[in-house]
């Protein structure tokens, strides 16, 4: 995380060994795989449940609620997650989430009535919402500055791994074996994460300086001098404890207010990009292109594109920076949505599109690539980078709650939007949102690559560094 540069007055930062940082991040992100399985589960399962010979028949309306109750549960889970993590710690909070995850899969496995599926999806939604707050927070707090972006991008990467895992197994396994396979992911998380360290930032915020020192030495390696980083953590926590102690301080003070505004905007742009609408419309896009690929295989291919590009994002985000990737991502998504809208406009006008079968597929692939390297992972990453320790939990909870509210809103209103404006109009609306996002990122979003929490706060306040390295 923070290095020695701010204390020594030089830009150089000591770097520690990174093995334990990657191990802890990998273990925490197994829960992100669990999030991906929960998100993707309805796609392979609902088709079989809606068939006439299903052991548990569901109607279209019931299917809609089974899908959307996860978003409602996520809003409920995100709100208290930050406060809970501040009270009992990041590690114990994350381990506690294994309980609702496993409970939901047990209820799904034993379900004999539709209301049981409702209860299970609401329960796993609570766990998903909390995980979306806690995993990015933990990743940002264990990482040193040079790899904070890479570790932060792992949240989205492992989430897409969970989607690929579920789509792939869902095409082969029946209802009950699939539930077991999804539950095993959570078991793997709990078994590995029990041996991982607590966040040193949280330990310092609780006045546990010795424990924080031990954890830092474990995370950074035996050859790393933790004194400078420990001193900076202590100073940040003391300043935060003395000046900010309430969730209302998120809007009372200029730096957290601007950070909250940027994080909220990131979540709004992420969801109003139409990402869920594009994913839901994948089958129609493949059919429009006269592709012979099956819907199951099409969904797996789209998820694989997401997953592979999330790997690319994790590799390049600490080299390219957050802001350039976000701008490239939003602009390319806008272009892809514009061409998708144009193709469907031609179809709606009954024009001959037989020679343009490649266009919707190319647009879809470009859209998923662009989303996966910028607009997908980076808003989650910024959420963990822009707030001081005592406000990070509350800010993350509010941002994730907003995100899941927008997921629910877009999921439930997209059919109406398509009916009113047709597919072309819906895609063009999403494209306009992405062009607005590009302008917003250019003029408002700061670059947080390689910066400590205090340096980010100075950026938010418009402070400049003098030659000695202190804030002017």
N, C-alpha and C positions, 0 to 999 in steps of 0.2 A: 504494500500500500504506500504509505509515505516513506520517503527516504531521508537522507541527511542534507539534501541541498538547501532547504529552507533555514536550517539551523547553522550551517557553516557559511552561508552567504554565497555559495557557489552553485551552479546549475547541476553539478555532478551528483549522482545518486548511487549509493551503495546498492548492489544487487545481491540477493541471497540465492541459495540453491532453491530449485523450484519443484522438486519431486513431491514433497508433502503438500504443497499448494495444489498441484494437479491431482494428487490422490484424493484430497479432501473435496475438491471441486467435482471430480468424477463421481465420488460416492454420493454427494448431495444431489447431483444431477440425475442419478438413477430415479429419484422421485419425480424429476421432470419427465422421464420416460413414462412413469405412472400417470402423470397428467395427460400425456399424449394418448395413452391407451384409453383413458376415460373420455377424452374428446372424440376419439375415432370409433369407439365401440358401437355407436348407433348405426354407423354406415353399413357394415356388413351384417349386423343383426336385424335391423328393422325390416329389411327386405324379406327375410325368412319368417319373421313374426307376423308380417302382414299377409302372408299366404294363407289360403283357405285351410290347409292341413297342418297349420302351426299348432304346437302343443299349448301355446298361450297367444291366441289371436288378438291383434290390436288393430284399431281403426286408424285412418289417416290423422284424425284429430288427436287420438291418444298418442300416436307416434310423434306428433308435433310437440306434445307436452313432455314426453320422455326425453326428447332431444333438448328442449329449451329449459327444463327444470335445472339442468346443470348450471346454466348461466345465472339463474336466480340464486341457487345455493352458493355460487362463487361470490356473488355480491355480499351475501350474509357472512361468508367465511373470511373475506378480505378485511372487512372493517375492524374486527377485534384482533386480527393476527398480529399487527404491529405492537399493540399494547401488551398482548400476551408474551410476545418475544422480548419486549423490553423488561418484562417482569421476571420471566423464568429463564431467559437465554435463548439464543438462536438454535443451538443444538437440541435442547430438550423439546422446544416447540416443533422442530422439524420431525424428530422421532415420534412425537405424539400424533402427528398426522397419519402415521401408518395405521392407527386404529380406525378412523372413519373410512380410509381407503379400503382396508380389508373387510370391514363391516359391510360396505356397499357391495363388494364382489360376493360376499357370502349371501346377502339377501338376493342378489341377482341370480346366483346359482340355485337358490331354494325357491325362487319366485313361483307362485301358483295363481297369482292374480295381478292385474295391471297396477293396482295401487302399490304393490310391493316394488314394482319397477320405479314408480314415481318416488317412493321413499328412498330407494337406493340412489337414484340419480340426484335427488336433492342432497343426500348425505355426501356423496362423492363430490358434488359441486362445492360444498363447504370446504372440503379438503383441498380441492383444486384452487379455489380462490386464495386460501391461506398459503398454499405452496407458491403461488405466483408472487406473493409478497415476500416470503421468507427465503426462498432459494436465491433470487437475485441479491437480496440483502446480505446473505451469508457469503456469497461469492465475492461481492465487492469488499467485504471486510476482512477476508483472509488473504487477499491478493496484494502483492506489491505493485507499484504503479506501472512497471514495465510490461506486466502481463494481465493487468486488470481487465482490459478489453477482451482479451482472448478468453479468460475465465468467464466473464460476463456473457459472452456470446454462446457459451456452452449450454445455457438455459434453453435457448431456442433450438439449438442443435439437438439436444437430447429429447426435447419435446417432439421434434419431427421424427426422431428415431422411434419413439413410442407410437406415432401414427403409422409409420411404415410397418412396424412390428404387428400392430393390430390389423391393418389392412391385409398383410400377407397371411397371417394366421387365420383371419376371418374368412379368407377365400378357401381355406382347407378344413378348418375345424367346425364342428357343430357348436351349438349354443353353450352347452355346459363346459366342454373342454376349453373353449375360448375364455370363459370367466376364470377358470383356474389359471390359465396362462397369464392373464392380466394380473391376477392376485400375486403370482410368483414374482413379478417385478417389484412389488412393494415389499415382499419378504426379503428380496435381495438388497433393497435399499436399507431396511432396518438392520439387517445382519452386518452390513459393511459400515454404515454411518455411526454405529454405536462405538466404533474405535477411532472416530475422527475427532479433532480438537474443537473446542468452543471458539467462537469469534473473539479475537484479542480486543477488538473495539468494544464489544459488550462487556468483557471482563474489566476493562479499564473504566468504563462508565459506571460500573458497580464498585469502584474503589479497590478492585482486586489486582493491584499492580504486579505482585509477585507471580500470580497465575498468568496474567497477560504476558509477562516476560518469558515464562516457561513455554507458553504456546507459540510466541513469536520465534523463539529459538528452534522449536520443532518445525515450524513452517518455513523458516528462512535458512535453516542449516546451522551446524555447529560453528562454522567460520564467520558467521554474520554477527556484527556488533549491534545489538538491539537497542542500545542506550539512546541513540538519537531518535529512532522511530518511537520508542517508548515515551520519551520526553514530549514528542510532538503529540502523540495520542493523549497523554495526560493533560497537556495544555489545552487541546481542543475540547476535551471532556469537561475540564474545569470552567472554561469560558462558556460552554454550552449550558452547564448546570447553573452558572450564575446569572445568565442572561435569558435563557429560554427554557421554559419548563412546561408549557402548555401547547396543546394542539392549535390553539388560536394564534400562537406565535408564528405559525406557518404563513399567516396573512398580515401579522402585525409588523414584521421586520422585512426590510427590502430584499435581502438576499434569498431567504426561503420563499418569500412571496413570488419572486421571479422564477425560482427553481420550480415551484409548484405549478406556475402557469405554463412553463415549458414542458413539464412532465404531463400535465393534463392535455396540452396540445398534441404531444406525441401520441398519446393513447387515442385521442379523437381522430387524428390523421391515420393512425394504423388501422382502426376499425372502419372508418368511413372511406378507406381506400377500396372497399368492396371485396376484401379478401375472402370473406365467407361466402359472399354471393358468387364469386368466381369459382370457388371450390365446389359449391353446390351445383353450379352450372356446367361443371366439367363434362358430364355425360352429354349434355346438349351440344357443347362445343365440339366434342368428338363426333357426334352424330352429324352435325352440320358440315363437318369436313369430310363426310363419307368414309370415315375410318372404320375398318373392320375389327378394331380392337374392342374387347369386351369391356363393359363398365368397370368391373372389378380390376382388370389389368390397367385401365386408364387411371383409376384412382391411385393404384400403387405407383404408377409411373410419375404422376404429379407429386406424390409424397416423396418419392426418391429424388426428384429435382429439388424439392425443398430441403431435404436432408443433405444432399451433396453440396448445395450452395451455402447451407449453414456452416458446413466445414470450412468452406472458403472464407466466409465472414469471420470465423474464429481465428483463422490464420492471418488475415490481412488487417483486421480492425485496429490493432495496435501499431501498424505501420502506416496505413492510409489515413487513420483518424476517423472520428465519429461524424463530424460535419460533412466532409466530402462524400462519404458513403451514403449518408442520409439524402443529400442533394441528388446524387446520381440515382439512388433508388427511387425517390419520389418522381423525378423527371421521367425515368424510363417506365415506371408504372403508369404515369399519365399517358405517355405515348402508346403503350400497349393497350390501355383501356380505350383510347381514342380509335385505334384500328379495329379493336373488337366491336365497338359500337358501329363503326362504318360497315363492317361485314354484315352485321345483323340488320342494319338499316337497308342495305341492298336486298337482303332476303325478305324483309318486310314489304319492300316495294316490288317483290316478285321479279327482281332482276336476275339474270343468269350469273350464278356464282360458281359454276362447275369448274372453272379454271382457278378459283381462289380458295380451294380446299385447304391449301397450306397456310393461309393467312390466320385463321382462328387458332390453329395449333401453335404456330410460331408466336402469336401474340400471347397465348396462354403460357408458354414456356418462358418467354421473356418476362412476363409479369411475375411469375413465381421466382425466377432468378433474382429479379430486382427486389422483390419483397424480402427474400431470404438473406440478402447481404446487407440490408439497411433497415427498412421500415419494420421488418419483423423483429430482429434482436435488439436493435439499438435503443428504442424507447424503454425497454426493460433495463438495459444497461445504464442509461442515464438516471433512471429512478434510483439506482444504488450508488451513483457517483456524486449527486448534486446536493446532498443534505448531510448535515452533521449528525453524529451518532444518535443524539437524543430526539431528533426530529425525523430520522429516516423511517422508523417504523410507522409513525402516523401518516407521513406523506405517502409512503408506499401503499398503505392500506387504502387511502382515498383514491390514489391513481388506479389501483387495481379494481376497486369497486366501480369507478367510472368506466374502465375498460370492459368489464363484464356486463355492465348495463348497456353499453353500446353493442356488444355481441348479441345480447338478447334483442335489442331494438332492431338491429339490421336483420337478424335472422327472422324475426316475426313480421317485419314490414317489407322485406324485399319482394315477396310475391305481389303485394299491393303496388309497390313502386313499378314493378314490371308490367302489371296490368294497366297502369295509368300512362306510363311513359314508354312502354314496350322495352324490350331488352336493349335496344340501341340507346334509348334515352337514359336508362338506368346506368349503363356503362359510361356514358358521357358525363353524367352527374358525378360519378366516382372519379373520372378523369379530371374534372375541374377542381375537385378537392385536392388531388395530387399536385396540380400546378400551384394551387394556393400554398400547399405544404412546402414546395420547393422555395417559394419566396419567403415564407416564414423562417425556414431553416437558415437561409442566406443572411437575413437581417437580425434574427433574434437569438438563435441557438449558439451557445459558446462551444469552443473545442475543449474537451476535458481530457484528451489523450495525455497520459503520463503526468497528470497534475494531482497534487495532494488535495485533500478536502479544503484546506485553507486557501490554496491557490484558486480553486473553483469558486469559493465564496468571494474572493477578490475580483475574479472575472465577472461574477454576477452583479457586483456593486460598481463595476467599471473602474476599479482601482488598477493602477499600473505599478510595476516593480521598479524600484530605483536600483542603482548599480550594486548596492550591497545585498540585494535580494529581498529586502523588506518592502512592505506595501507603502506606496507613497500617499 
